[in-house]
Amino acid sequence: MSVDLGKYFARIGWDGDRAPTLDTLRSLQHAHVLAIPFENIDVVVGTVPSLDLTDLEAKLVAGSRGGYCFEHNTLFADVLEQLGYGVTRYTGRVRVGARPGEIRPRTHLVLGVEVPGGGAAGDGGAPHLVDVGFGSIDALLEPLPMIPGLVREGRGRRHRLVLEEADGPAPVWVLQARSGDTWIELVSFTLDAAPPPDIGVANWHVATHPRSPFRRLFVQRTHTAGHLSLDGTTLTRTAPDGTATVEPVDGPEALREVLESEFGIAPPPGVRPER
């Protein structure tokens, strides 16, 4: 089964050229991130999110819901493959907030995307890193050429990929985002393709491990006019200039109102704010 492209394009409000070009990829990635929020509500209420395409279409496309990285990027990968792009799935280690030297499990999914006929001038035909499921204010909004050290600005955000020496045979790629005067590390990965069983195990681990950070409510949405984040009972609005305002969300009714009006999410029963 594949995702219904017509329904998906309607969901993200996109009616562009379907030819598998770099411009199409850029447009699709940006539209997806703006339209479908990042959220882990299923995990919070005790359910492991399904990565079956039928379920993903019902939830993210037809169900006024969002999802986290495994859901977003599994859905987006199918869309891209239907359009004619080559897609390789990689599992990565989130580095945001990691201690120096800390090795986290591979609990994130990113995509390596090959554009038929190559990409833009200067990219040398390199594949592009695509990630519509990171959610944060520093996440990619456009594809990033997989060329070490190349800095690209997309929709006001600057990113680059750097290569680290690895203990094993595969070099480690690190996605970095520019924040003020510094580069911050978002996620690391290697170029060994992740088959569906490995992605399924990582998804199950994130949803069920008692120390998983996703056992608490975490919802994010990127807008053209800024970024919105709900972490537990704290709602943060960040303007394009970086100015942030913070407000509490107290009680189940206030939470439901915020999810519906601010994030466009129709929450299932059982969602409660947790500090």
TADA-V268881 format. One record per pair of residues at least 4 apart in sequence whose C-alpha atoms are under 8 Angstrom apart, sorted by the first residue. I is the first residue (numbers start at 1). J is the second residue. D is the distance in whole Angstrom. If there is no record, write none. Layout:
i=I j=J d=D
i=I j=J d=D
//
This chain:
i=1 j=53 d=7
i=1 j=54 d=7
i=2 j=53 d=6
i=2 j=54 d=8
i=2 j=78 d=7
i=2 j=79 d=8
i=3 j=8 d=7
i=3 j=53 d=6
i=3 j=54 d=7
i=3 j=57 d=6
i=3 j=75 d=7
i=3 j=78 d=7
i=3 j=79 d=7
i=4 j=8 d=6
i=4 j=57 d=8
i=5 j=9 d=6
i=5 j=79 d=7
i=6 j=10 d=6
i=7 j=11 d=6
i=7 j=61 d=7
i=7 j=62 d=8
i=8 j=12 d=6
i=8 j=57 d=8
i=8 j=61 d=6
i=9 j=13 d=6
i=9 j=14 d=5
i=9 j=15 d=7
i=10 j=14 d=6
i=10 j=15 d=8
i=11 j=35 d=7
i=11 j=61 d=6
i=11 j=62 d=8
i=12 j=31 d=6
i=12 j=32 d=6
i=12 j=34 d=8
i=12 j=35 d=5
i=12 j=36 d=7
i=13 j=31 d=7
i=13 j=35 d=8
i=14 j=28 d=7
i=14 j=31 d=7
i=16 j=24 d=7
i=16 j=27 d=8
i=17 j=24 d=7
i=18 j=24 d=7
i=18 j=83 d=7
i=19 j=24 d=7
i=19 j=83 d=7
i=20 j=24 d=6
i=20 j=25 d=7
i=20 j=83 d=6
i=20 j=84 d=6
i=20 j=85 d=6
i=20 j=115 d=7
i=20 j=116 d=7
i=21 j=25 d=6
i=21 j=115 d=6
i=21 j=116 d=7
i=21 j=119 d=7
i=22 j=26 d=6
i=22 j=115 d=6
i=22 j=119 d=6
i=22 j=120 d=7
i=23 j=27 d=6
i=24 j=28 d=6
i=25 j=29 d=6
i=25 j=142 d=8
i=25 j=143 d=7
i=26 j=30 d=6
i=26 j=142 d=5
i=26 j=143 d=6
i=27 j=31 d=6
i=27 j=142 d=8
i=28 j=32 d=6
i=29 j=33 d=6
i=29 j=130 d=8
i=29 j=132 d=7
i=29 j=141 d=6
i=29 j=142 d=6
i=29 j=143 d=7
i=30 j=34 d=6
i=30 j=141 d=5
i=30 j=142 d=6
i=31 j=35 d=6
i=32 j=36 d=6
i=32 j=132 d=7
i=33 j=37 d=7
i=33 j=132 d=6
i=33 j=133 d=8
i=33 j=135 d=8
i=33 j=141 d=7
i=33 j=221 d=8
i=33 j=222 d=7
i=34 j=221 d=7
i=34 j=222 d=5
i=34 j=223 d=6
i=34 j=224 d=8
i=36 j=60 d=7
i=36 j=65 d=7
i=36 j=66 d=5
i=36 j=221 d=8
i=37 j=65 d=7
i=37 j=66 d=5
i=37 j=67 d=7
i=37 j=135 d=8
i=37 j=219 d=7
i=37 j=220 d=6
i=37 j=221 d=5
i=37 j=222 d=8
i=37 j=263 d=7
i=37 j=264 d=8
i=37 j=265 d=8
i=38 j=66 d=5
i=38 j=67 d=5
i=38 j=68 d=5
i=38 j=69 d=8
i=38 j=133 d=7
i=38 j=134 d=8
i=38 j=135 d=5
i=38 j=219 d=6
i=38 j=220 d=5
i=38 j=221 d=6
i=39 j=66 d=6
i=39 j=67 d=5
i=39 j=68 d=6
i=39 j=217 d=8
i=39 j=218 d=6
i=39 j=219 d=4
i=39 j=220 d=6
i=40 j=44 d=7
i=40 j=67 d=6
i=40 j=68 d=6
i=40 j=214 d=7
i=40 j=217 d=6
i=40 j=218 d=6
i=40 j=219 d=7
i=41 j=45 d=6
i=41 j=67 d=8
i=41 j=217 d=6
i=41 j=218 d=8
i=41 j=267 d=8
i=41 j=271 d=7
i=42 j=46 d=6
i=42 j=47 d=5
i=42 j=48 d=7
i=42 j=49 d=6
i=43 j=47 d=5
i=43 j=48 d=6
i=43 j=49 d=7
i=43 j=207 d=5
i=43 j=208 d=8
i=43 j=214 d=7
i=43 j=215 d=6
i=44 j=214 d=7
i=44 j=215 d=5
i=44 j=216 d=6
i=44 j=217 d=6
i=44 j=271 d=7
i=45 j=270 d=6
i=45 j=271 d=6
i=47 j=207 d=7
i=48 j=203 d=8
i=48 j=204 d=6
i=48 j=207 d=5
i=48 j=208 d=7
i=49 j=71 d=8
i=49 j=203 d=8
i=49 j=207 d=8
i=50 j=55 d=6
i=50 j=56 d=7
i=50 j=71 d=8
i=51 j=55 d=7
i=51 j=56 d=6
i=51 j=70 d=7
i=51 j=71 d=6
i=51 j=74 d=7
i=51 j=200 d=8
i=52 j=56 d=6
i=53 j=57 d=6
i=53 j=74 d=8
i=53 j=75 d=7
i=54 j=58 d=6
i=55 j=59 d=6
i=56 j=60 d=6
i=56 j=61 d=7
i=56 j=71 d=7
i=56 j=75 d=7
i=57 j=61 d=5
i=57 j=62 d=6
i=57 j=63 d=8
i=57 j=75 d=8
i=58 j=62 d=5
i=58 j=63 d=6
i=59 j=63 d=4
i=59 j=64 d=7
i=59 j=65 d=6
i=59 j=66 d=7
i=60 j=64 d=6
i=60 j=65 d=5
i=60 j=66 d=5
i=60 j=67 d=7
i=61 j=65 d=8
i=63 j=266 d=8
i=64 j=264 d=7
i=64 j=265 d=5
i=64 j=266 d=6
i=65 j=264 d=8
i=65 j=265 d=5
i=65 j=266 d=6
i=65 j=267 d=7
i=66 j=72 d=8
i=66 j=265 d=7
i=67 j=71 d=6
i=67 j=72 d=6
i=67 j=133 d=8
i=68 j=72 d=6
i=68 j=133 d=6
i=68 j=134 d=7
i=68 j=135 d=8
i=69 j=73 d=6
i=69 j=108 d=6
i=69 j=109 d=6
i=69 j=110 d=8
i=69 j=132 d=7
i=69 j=133 d=4
i=69 j=134 d=6
i=70 j=74 d=6
i=70 j=108 d=7
i=70 j=109 d=6
i=70 j=133 d=7
i=70 j=199 d=8
i=70 j=203 d=7
i=71 j=75 d=6
i=71 j=133 d=8
i=72 j=76 d=6
i=72 j=132 d=6
i=72 j=133 d=5
i=73 j=77 d=6
i=73 j=109 d=7
i=73 j=110 d=7
i=73 j=111 d=7
i=73 j=131 d=7
i=73 j=132 d=6
i=73 j=133 d=6
i=74 j=78 d=6
i=75 j=79 d=7
i=76 j=80 d=6
i=76 j=132 d=8
i=77 j=81 d=6
i=77 j=87 d=6
i=77 j=111 d=7
i=78 j=82 d=6
i=79 j=83 d=6
i=80 j=84 d=6
i=80 j=85 d=5
i=80 j=86 d=8
i=80 j=87 d=7
i=81 j=85 d=5
i=81 j=86 d=6
i=81 j=87 d=7
i=84 j=116 d=8
i=85 j=113 d=7
i=85 j=114 d=6
i=85 j=115 d=6
i=85 j=116 d=6
i=86 j=113 d=6
i=86 j=114 d=5
i=86 j=115 d=7
i=86 j=116 d=8
i=87 j=111 d=6
i=87 j=112 d=6
i=87 j=113 d=5
i=87 j=114 d=6
i=88 j=111 d=6
i=88 j=112 d=5
i=88 j=113 d=6
i=88 j=193 d=6
i=88 j=194 d=8
i=89 j=109 d=7
i=89 j=110 d=6
i=89 j=111 d=5
i=89 j=112 d=6
i=89 j=193 d=6
i=89 j=194 d=5
i=89 j=195 d=8
i=90 j=109 d=6
i=90 j=110 d=5
i=90 j=111 d=6
i=90 j=112 d=7
i=90 j=189 d=7
i=90 j=190 d=7
i=90 j=191 d=7
i=90 j=192 d=7
i=90 j=193 d=5
i=90 j=194 d=5
i=91 j=106 d=6
i=91 j=107 d=7
i=91 j=108 d=5
i=91 j=109 d=5
i=91 j=110 d=6
i=91 j=189 d=6
i=91 j=190 d=8
i=91 j=193 d=8
i=91 j=194 d=6
i=91 j=199 d=7
i=92 j=105 d=8
i=92 j=106 d=5
i=92 j=107 d=6
i=92 j=108 d=5
i=92 j=109 d=6
i=92 j=110 d=7
i=92 j=187 d=6
i=92 j=188 d=5
i=92 j=189 d=4
i=92 j=190 d=7
i=93 j=103 d=8
i=93 j=104 d=6
i=93 j=105 d=6
i=93 j=106 d=5
i=93 j=107 d=6
i=93 j=108 d=6
i=93 j=187 d=5
i=93 j=188 d=5
i=93 j=189 d=6
i=94 j=98 d=8
i=94 j=104 d=7
i=94 j=106 d=8
i=94 j=107 d=7
i=94 j=108 d=7
i=94 j=186 d=6
i=94 j=187 d=4
i=94 j=188 d=7
i=95 j=104 d=8
i=95 j=185 d=6
i=95 j=186 d=5
i=95 j=187 d=5
i=95 j=188 d=7
i=96 j=184 d=8
i=96 j=185 d=6
i=96 j=186 d=5
i=96 j=187 d=7
i=98 j=102 d=6
i=98 j=104 d=8
i=106 j=202 d=7
i=107 j=202 d=6
i=107 j=203 d=7
i=107 j=205 d=8
i=107 j=206 d=7
i=108 j=187 d=8
i=108 j=202 d=8
i=109 j=131 d=8
i=109 j=133 d=8
i=109 j=199 d=8
i=110 j=129 d=7
i=110 j=130 d=6
i=110 j=131 d=5
i=110 j=133 d=8
i=111 j=129 d=6
i=111 j=130 d=5
i=111 j=131 d=6
i=112 j=127 d=6
i=112 j=128 d=6
i=112 j=129 d=5
i=112 j=130 d=6
i=113 j=127 d=5
i=113 j=128 d=5
i=113 j=129 d=6
i=113 j=130 d=7
i=114 j=118 d=7
i=114 j=126 d=7
i=114 j=127 d=5
i=114 j=128 d=6
i=115 j=119 d=6
i=115 j=125 d=8
i=115 j=127 d=7
i=117 j=125 d=8
i=118 j=124 d=7
i=118 j=125 d=4
i=118 j=126 d=7
i=119 j=123 d=6
i=119 j=124 d=7
i=119 j=125 d=6
i=119 j=126 d=7
i=119 j=127 d=8
i=120 j=124 d=8
i=120 j=125 d=8
i=123 j=145 d=6
i=123 j=147 d=8
i=126 j=145 d=6
i=126 j=146 d=6
i=126 j=147 d=7
i=127 j=145 d=6
i=127 j=146 d=6
i=128 j=143 d=6
i=128 j=144 d=5
i=128 j=145 d=4
i=128 j=146 d=5
i=129 j=143 d=6
i=129 j=144 d=5
i=129 j=145 d=6
i=129 j=146 d=6
i=130 j=140 d=7
i=130 j=142 d=7
i=130 j=143 d=5
i=130 j=144 d=7
i=131 j=139 d=8
i=131 j=140 d=6
i=131 j=143 d=8
i=132 j=140 d=7
i=132 j=141 d=8
i=134 j=139 d=6
i=134 j=140 d=8
i=135 j=139 d=6
i=135 j=220 d=6
i=135 j=221 d=7
i=135 j=222 d=8
i=136 j=220 d=7
i=137 j=222 d=7
i=137 j=227 d=6
i=138 j=157 d=7
i=138 j=177 d=6
i=138 j=178 d=8
i=138 j=179 d=8
i=139 j=177 d=8
i=140 j=144 d=8
i=140 j=154 d=8
i=140 j=157 d=8
i=140 j=159 d=8
i=141 j=154 d=6
i=141 j=155 d=7
i=141 j=157 d=8
i=142 j=154 d=6
i=142 j=155 d=7
i=144 j=152 d=7
i=144 j=159 d=8
i=144 j=160 d=8
i=145 j=150 d=8
i=146 j=161 d=7
i=147 j=161 d=7
i=148 j=160 d=7
i=148 j=161 d=5
i=148 j=162 d=5
i=148 j=163 d=6
i=149 j=160 d=6
i=149 j=161 d=6
i=149 j=162 d=5
i=150 j=160 d=6
i=150 j=161 d=7
i=151 j=158 d=7
i=151 j=159 d=6
i=151 j=160 d=5
i=151 j=161 d=8
i=152 j=158 d=6
i=152 j=159 d=6
i=152 j=160 d=6
i=153 j=157 d=5
i=153 j=158 d=4
i=153 j=159 d=7
i=154 j=158 d=6
i=157 j=177 d=8
i=157 j=178 d=7
i=158 j=177 d=6
i=158 j=178 d=5
i=159 j=175 d=7
i=159 j=176 d=6
i=159 j=177 d=4
i=159 j=178 d=6
i=160 j=175 d=6
i=160 j=176 d=5
i=160 j=177 d=7
i=161 j=173 d=6
i=161 j=174 d=5
i=161 j=175 d=5
i=161 j=176 d=6
i=162 j=173 d=6
i=162 j=174 d=5
i=162 j=175 d=7
i=162 j=176 d=8
i=163 j=171 d=7
i=163 j=172 d=6
i=163 j=173 d=5
i=163 j=174 d=6
i=164 j=171 d=6
i=164 j=172 d=5
i=164 j=173 d=6
i=164 j=174 d=7
i=165 j=171 d=6
i=165 j=172 d=7
i=166 j=170 d=6
i=166 j=171 d=5
i=166 j=172 d=6
i=170 j=190 d=6
i=170 j=191 d=7
i=170 j=192 d=8
i=171 j=190 d=6
i=171 j=191 d=8
i=172 j=188 d=6
i=172 j=189 d=6
i=172 j=190 d=5
i=172 j=191 d=8
i=173 j=188 d=5
i=173 j=189 d=5
i=173 j=190 d=6
i=174 j=185 d=7
i=174 j=186 d=7
i=174 j=187 d=6
i=174 j=188 d=4
i=174 j=189 d=7
i=175 j=185 d=6
i=175 j=186 d=6
i=175 j=187 d=5
i=175 j=188 d=6
i=176 j=183 d=6
i=176 j=184 d=5
i=176 j=185 d=4
i=176 j=186 d=6
i=176 j=187 d=8
i=177 j=183 d=5
i=177 j=184 d=5
i=177 j=185 d=7
i=177 j=186 d=7
i=178 j=182 d=6
i=178 j=183 d=5
i=178 j=184 d=6
i=179 j=183 d=6
i=179 j=184 d=7
i=194 j=198 d=6
i=194 j=199 d=6
i=195 j=199 d=7
i=196 j=200 d=6
i=197 j=201 d=6
i=198 j=202 d=6
i=199 j=203 d=6
i=200 j=204 d=6
i=201 j=205 d=6
i=202 j=206 d=6
i=203 j=207 d=6
i=204 j=208 d=6
i=205 j=209 d=5
i=205 j=212 d=8
i=206 j=212 d=6
i=206 j=213 d=8
i=206 j=214 d=7
i=207 j=212 d=7
i=207 j=214 d=7
i=207 j=215 d=7
i=208 j=212 d=7
i=208 j=215 d=8
i=210 j=215 d=7
i=211 j=215 d=8
i=214 j=218 d=7
i=216 j=231 d=8
i=216 j=232 d=6
i=216 j=274 d=7
i=217 j=230 d=8
i=217 j=231 d=6
i=217 j=232 d=5
i=217 j=273 d=7
i=217 j=274 d=7
i=218 j=229 d=8
i=218 j=230 d=6
i=218 j=231 d=5
i=218 j=232 d=6
i=219 j=229 d=6
i=219 j=230 d=5
i=219 j=231 d=7
i=220 j=227 d=8
i=220 j=228 d=6
i=220 j=229 d=4
i=220 j=230 d=6
i=220 j=263 d=8
i=221 j=227 d=6
i=221 j=228 d=5
i=221 j=229 d=7
i=221 j=263 d=7
i=222 j=226 d=6
i=222 j=227 d=5
i=222 j=228 d=6
i=223 j=227 d=6
i=223 j=228 d=8
i=225 j=239 d=6
i=225 j=240 d=6
i=226 j=237 d=7
i=226 j=238 d=6
i=226 j=239 d=5
i=226 j=240 d=5
i=227 j=237 d=6
i=227 j=238 d=5
i=227 j=239 d=7
i=227 j=240 d=8
i=228 j=235 d=7
i=228 j=236 d=6
i=228 j=237 d=5
i=228 j=238 d=6
i=229 j=235 d=6
i=229 j=236 d=5
i=229 j=237 d=7
i=230 j=234 d=6
i=230 j=235 d=4
i=230 j=236 d=6
i=231 j=235 d=7
i=232 j=273 d=6
i=232 j=274 d=5
i=232 j=275 d=5
i=233 j=248 d=6
i=233 j=249 d=5
i=233 j=250 d=7
i=233 j=273 d=6
i=233 j=274 d=6
i=233 j=275 d=6
i=234 j=246 d=7
i=234 j=247 d=6
i=234 j=248 d=5
i=234 j=249 d=6
i=235 j=246 d=6
i=235 j=247 d=5
i=235 j=248 d=6
i=235 j=249 d=7
i=236 j=244 d=7
i=236 j=245 d=6
i=236 j=246 d=5
i=236 j=247 d=7
i=237 j=244 d=5
i=237 j=245 d=5
i=237 j=246 d=7
i=238 j=242 d=6
i=238 j=243 d=6
i=238 j=244 d=4
i=238 j=245 d=7
i=239 j=243 d=5
i=239 j=244 d=6
i=249 j=254 d=6
i=249 j=255 d=6
i=249 j=258 d=8
i=249 j=273 d=8
i=250 j=254 d=6
i=250 j=255 d=7
i=250 j=273 d=7
i=251 j=255 d=6
i=251 j=272 d=7
i=251 j=273 d=6
i=252 j=256 d=6
i=252 j=271 d=7
i=252 j=272 d=5
i=252 j=273 d=6
i=253 j=257 d=6
i=254 j=258 d=6
i=255 j=259 d=6
i=255 j=272 d=7
i=255 j=273 d=7
i=256 j=260 d=6
i=256 j=267 d=7
i=257 j=261 d=6
i=257 j=262 d=8
i=258 j=262 d=5
i=258 j=263 d=7
i=259 j=263 d=5
i=259 j=264 d=6
i=259 j=265 d=5
i=259 j=266 d=7
i=259 j=267 d=7
i=260 j=264 d=5
i=260 j=265 d=5
i=260 j=266 d=6
i=260 j=267 d=7
i=261 j=265 d=8
i=267 j=271 d=7
//
